[in-house]
Amino acid sequence: MVFDEVVRLKENPNLLRLLGHYVEANAADREAWADRVMELPGHDAKELSRWHGELLAFGWVEQNTGVVAAERPGACALCYRSTAAGRRTLQRALAEHDEELQDAA
C-alpha cells in the first residue's frame, strides 16, 4: 500500500491549515523563519504538537532550533519554515480539493 501525503492533508483540515500558515509565512522570502503557531482555537497543545511533528516528519517544514534571534515569553520565535516539498504537497492538495468541488457541481 502506497501512502499518499495529499490524502493525509485532505483528511486533516487542521494539518492542512497549519502547513498553509507556514507556506504563507515565507512565501515572499523562502529563507524567512516564522514563529511557531502556539494556539489553534478549539484544539489543545497536545494536538498542535502532534501536527507539528507530522509536518516535520513528512519534511513539509524545517525547524530552526539552533539560532533564535529573540526570546519572548510564551513563544517559539522564528523556528519553522516551509520546505519545497511542503509547498508542492500543499499546492497539490488544494488543486485536488478544487477539482473535487468542480466535479461535485
VEXDREN-2710 file (C-alpha; in Angstrom, 1 decimal):
% VEXDREN-2710
k/r/px/py/pz
1/MET/0.0/0.0/0.0
2/VAL/1.4/3.4/-1.0
3/PHE/0.8/6.3/1.4
4/ASP/-0.4/9.4/-0.3
5/GLU/0.7/12.6/1.5
6/VAL/-2.0/14.6/-0.2
7/VAL/-4.7/12.3/1.2
8/ARG/-3.3/12.8/4.7
9/LEU/-3.5/16.6/4.3
10/LYS/-7.1/16.4/2.9
11/GLU/-8.2/14.1/5.7
12/ASN/-7.0/16.6/8.4
13/PRO/-8.0/20.2/7.7
14/ASN/-6.1/21.4/10.7
15/LEU/-2.9/19.9/9.4
16/LEU/-3.6/21.5/6.1
17/ARG/-4.3/24.8/7.8
18/LEU/-1.1/24.6/9.8
19/LEU/1.0/23.8/6.7
20/GLY/-0.7/26.6/4.9
21/HIS/0.2/29.1/7.6
22/TYR/3.9/28.2/7.3
23/VAL/3.8/28.3/3.5
24/GLU/2.2/31.7/3.6
25/ALA/4.6/33.0/6.2
26/ASN/7.6/32.5/4.0
27/ALA/6.0/33.0/0.6
28/ALA/7.8/36.3/-0.1
29/ASP/11.2/35.0/1.3
30/ARG/11.8/31.3/1.2
31/GLU/14.6/31.7/3.7
32/ALA/12.5/33.5/6.3
33/TRP/11.6/31.7/9.6
34/ALA/8.2/32.0/11.2
35/ASP/7.2/31.9/14.8
36/ARG/5.7/28.6/15.9
37/VAL/1.9/28.5/16.0
38/MET/1.2/28.2/19.7
39/GLU/-2.6/28.1/19.6
40/LEU/-5.3/26.8/17.3
41/PRO/-8.8/27.6/18.6
42/GLY/-10.7/24.5/19.6
43/HIS/-7.6/22.3/19.9
44/ASP/-5.2/21.6/22.8
45/ALA/-1.5/21.9/22.9
46/LYS/-1.0/18.1/22.5
47/GLU/-2.9/18.0/19.2
48/LEU/-0.9/21.1/17.9
49/SER/2.4/19.4/18.9
50/ARG/1.4/16.2/17.1
51/TRP/0.6/18.2/14.0
52/HIS/3.9/20.0/14.1
53/GLY/5.6/16.6/14.5
54/GLU/3.8/15.4/11.3
55/LEU/4.8/18.5/9.4
56/LEU/8.4/17.8/10.4
57/ALA/8.2/14.0/9.8
58/PHE/6.9/14.5/6.3
59/GLY/9.6/17.1/5.5
60/TRP/7.0/19.8/4.9
61/VAL/8.6/22.2/7.3
62/GLU/12.0/22.5/8.8
63/GLN/12.9/23.6/12.3
64/ASN/15.4/26.2/13.4
65/THR/16.3/25.3/17.0
66/GLY/19.9/26.3/16.9
67/VAL/19.8/30.1/16.4
68/VAL/17.0/32.1/17.9
69/ALA/17.1/35.9/17.2
70/ALA/14.9/36.9/20.1
71/GLU/13.3/35.2/23.1
72/ARG/9.7/36.1/24.0
73/PRO/7.8/34.5/26.9
74/GLY/5.2/32.0/25.7
75/ALA/6.6/32.0/22.1
76/CYS/8.9/30.0/20.0
77/ALA/10.3/32.7/17.8
78/LEU/11.5/32.2/14.3
79/CYS/11.7/28.4/14.4
80/TYR/9.7/27.0/11.4
81/ARG/9.6/27.5/7.7
82/SER/8.1/25.6/4.8
83/THR/10.2/23.4/2.5
84/ALA/9.9/23.0/-1.2
85/ALA/8.2/19.6/-0.5
86/GLY/5.7/21.2/1.8
87/ARG/4.8/23.9/-0.7
88/ARG/4.4/21.3/-3.5
89/THR/2.3/19.0/-1.3
90/LEU/0.0/21.9/-0.2
91/GLN/-0.4/23.0/-3.8
92/ARG/-1.4/19.5/-4.9
93/ALA/-3.8/19.1/-2.0
94/LEU/-5.5/22.4/-2.8
95/ALA/-5.7/21.7/-6.5
96/GLU/-7.2/18.3/-5.9
97/HIS/-9.7/19.9/-3.5
98/ASP/-10.7/22.4/-6.2
99/GLU/-11.1/19.6/-8.7
100/GLU/-13.4/17.7/-6.4
101/LEU/-15.5/20.8/-5.8
102/GLN/-15.8/21.3/-9.6
103/ASP/-16.7/17.6/-10.1
104/ALA/-19.4/17.8/-7.5
105/ALA/-21.0/20.9/-9.0
END
